[in-house]
Amino acid sequence: MTLDGLVPPLLVLLAGAAATAGRRAFIARPRASRRRADVAAAVVVIALALLLELAMGRPVTYRNGPLRPWSGNVESDQNSQQLFDPYSFTHVTHGAAFYALARVVAPGASVAARVLATVTLESAWETYENTDAVVERYRSATISLGYYGDSLVNSFGDVLACLLGFWLARRLPVRATIGWVVAVEVALAWWIRDNLTLNILMLIHPIDAVRRWQMGG
């Protein structure tokens, strides 16, 4: 089996579906047992995603230096290699989007089920983003000319950032969530000339004028 294209994310989605089905066996158990089952299910999904990335040749940590919690220079070779970087904020926005999606698709689902769905979707995206096909797409169509995929540590940080976004969206009023999402997008556009919206746009339909602006032209 070739670990490229849609294969890795589909494997993660299948694992998430199996974990969701498996956790139902613990619904009638005491709360502590349910929580342990939910945590175990999320850990299994994340671990599978990281193992798939490892099999695709992604490094565990930054190869050219020490592990750091933060790298703020998106033009550095440490971008997407350390635990967090400016693009981590786009994954916080992922969490808000996945929370909203879960509310629409499964309004009656428990919070734990929605968290597991969010972990599954984010982990599936991480594996897809790190396939050779998508890495080459980033390098050819966006400003990420030096992008060679994420480290496993960075992917794990992205999942944590996504969970933070989910938590914020659950705790805050809808207007407040919309407000901070817009603020993050505007701040990133000013700071690194990129954000989640531009990232998706340039990945799907590159626009030369936008790319020139992103590169400082």
C-alpha positions in Angstrom: 0.0 0.0 0.0 1.4 3.4 -1.0 1.1 6.0 1.8 0.3 8.9 -0.3 -2.8 10.8 -1.5 -6.0 9.9 0.3 -4.8 6.6 1.8 -3.3 8.0 5.1 -6.3 10.2 6.0 -8.7 7.5 5.1 -6.9 5.1 7.5 -7.2 7.7 10.2 -10.9 8.3 9.5 -11.5 4.5 9.7 -9.7 4.3 13.0 -11.7 7.2 14.3 -14.9 5.6 13.3 -13.8 2.3 14.9 -12.9 4.2 18.1 -16.2 5.9 18.1 -18.1 2.6 17.8 -15.9 1.1 20.4 -16.5 3.8 23.0 -20.2 3.0 23.0 -19.5 -0.2 24.9 -18.4 2.1 27.8 -21.5 4.4 27.8 -23.2 2.5 30.6 -20.0 2.2 32.6 -19.1 4.6 35.5 -17.9 8.0 34.5 -14.2 7.3 35.2 -14.3 4.3 32.9 -15.9 6.3 30.2 -13.3 9.0 30.5 -10.5 6.5 30.3 -12.1 5.0 27.2 -12.5 8.4 25.6 -8.9 9.3 26.3 -7.6 6.0 25.0 -9.6 6.3 21.8 -8.2 9.8 21.1 -4.7 8.6 21.9 -5.0 5.7 19.5 -6.2 7.9 16.7 -3.4 10.5 17.2 -0.8 7.7 17.6 -1.9 6.1 14.3 -1.6 9.5 12.5 1.9 10.0 13.8 3.0 6.5 12.9 1.7 7.0 9.4 3.6 10.3 9.1 6.7 8.5 10.4 6.2 5.8 7.7 6.0 8.6 5.1 9.4 9.8 6.1 8.6 12.7 8.3 11.1 13.4 11.2 10.2 13.0 14.8 11.7 16.3 15.8 13.7 19.1 14.2 16.7 17.5 12.6 19.2 20.4 12.6 19.0 21.5 16.3 17.4 21.1 19.6 13.7 20.7 20.2 12.0 24.0 21.1 8.4 24.8 22.1 8.2 27.7 19.7 9.6 28.9 16.4 8.4 32.3 15.2 10.2 32.7 11.9 8.1 31.2 9.1 11.0 31.5 6.7 13.3 29.4 9.0 13.8 25.7 8.5 12.4 25.3 12.0 9.0 26.3 10.8 6.6 23.3 11.0 9.4 21.4 12.9 9.1 22.7 16.4 6.1 22.1 18.7 4.4 25.4 17.8 4.8 28.2 15.2 2.7 30.9 13.7 0.7 28.4 11.7 -0.4 26.8 14.9 -2.9 29.6 15.2 -4.6 28.3 12.0 -5.1 25.0 13.8 -6.8 26.7 16.7 -9.2 28.0 14.0 -9.6 24.4 12.8 -10.9 23.5 16.3 -13.6 26.2 16.1 -14.6 25.0 12.7 -14.8 21.4 13.7 -16.8 22.3 16.8 -19.3 24.2 14.6 -19.4 21.2 12.2 -20.1 18.8 14.9 -22.9 21.0 16.3 -24.6 21.0 12.9 -24.0 17.3 11.8 -24.5 15.7 15.2 -26.3 18.1 17.5 -27.3 15.4 20.0 -23.8 13.9 20.3 -22.0 14.2 23.6 -19.0 16.5 24.1 -16.7 13.5 24.3 -17.9 12.2 21.0 -17.4 15.6 19.4 -13.9 15.8 20.8 -13.1 12.4 19.4 -14.5 13.5 16.0 -12.4 16.7 16.1 -9.3 14.7 17.0 -10.0 12.3 14.1 -10.6 15.1 11.6 -7.5 17.0 12.6 -5.3 13.9 12.7 -6.6 12.9 9.2 -5.7 16.4 7.9 -2.3 16.2 9.5 -1.6 12.9 7.6 -3.0 14.3 4.4 -1.0 17.5 4.7 2.2 15.4 5.0 1.7 13.2 2.0 4.2 13.8 -0.8 1.4 14.9 -3.1 0.3 17.7 -0.8 3.8 18.7 0.3 4.8 19.2 -3.4 1.5 21.1 -3.9 2.4 23.5 -1.1 5.9 24.0 -2.5 4.7 24.7 -6.1 1.5 26.7 -5.5 2.0 28.6 -2.2 4.7 30.6 -0.5 5.9 27.5 1.4 8.9 27.0 -0.9 10.9 25.4 1.8 8.2 23.2 3.2 9.1 19.5 3.4 6.4 18.4 5.7 5.9 18.6 9.5 7.8 16.9 12.2 5.8 14.5 14.3 6.2 16.9 17.3 4.8 19.7 15.2 1.8 17.6 14.1 1.1 16.7 17.7 1.2 20.4 18.6 -1.2 21.1 15.8 -3.7 18.6 17.3 -3.3 20.3 20.7 -3.9 23.7 19.1 -7.0 22.3 17.4 -8.3 21.1 20.7 -7.7 24.5 22.2 -9.9 26.0 19.5 -12.6 23.5 20.2 -12.5 24.3 23.9 -12.7 28.1 23.2 -15.6 27.6 20.8 -17.5 25.5 23.3 -16.9 27.9 26.2 -17.4 31.3 24.4 -20.6 32.7 22.8 -20.9 32.3 19.1 -20.3 36.0 18.5 -17.1 35.9 20.6 -15.9 32.9 18.7 -16.5 34.5 15.3 -14.7 37.6 16.6 -11.5 35.8 17.7 -11.5 33.7 14.5 -11.6 36.9 12.4 -9.0 38.5 14.6 -6.6 35.6 14.2 -7.1 35.6 10.4 -6.4 39.4 10.2 -3.4 39.2 12.6 -1.8 36.4 10.7 -2.3 38.2 7.4 -0.5 41.2 8.8 2.1 39.2 10.6 3.1 36.4 8.2 1.1 37.4 5.1 -0.8 34.1 5.4 -3.7 32.6 7.3 -6.1 29.7 7.1 -8.2 31.4 4.4 -5.3 32.2 2.2 -3.7 28.8 2.8 -6.8 27.0 1.5 -7.2 29.5 -1.4 -3.7 29.1 -2.6 -3.7 25.4 -2.2 -6.9 24.9 -4.2 -6.7 27.8 -6.7 -3.4 29.8 -6.6 -3.6 33.4 -7.5 -0.4 35.1 -8.8 -1.3 38.5 -7.3 -1.8 37.0 -3.9 1.4 35.0 -4.1 3.4 38.1 -5.1 2.0 40.0 -2.1 2.8 37.1 0.2 6.3 37.1 -1.0 6.7 40.8 -0.3 6.1 42.1 -3.8 
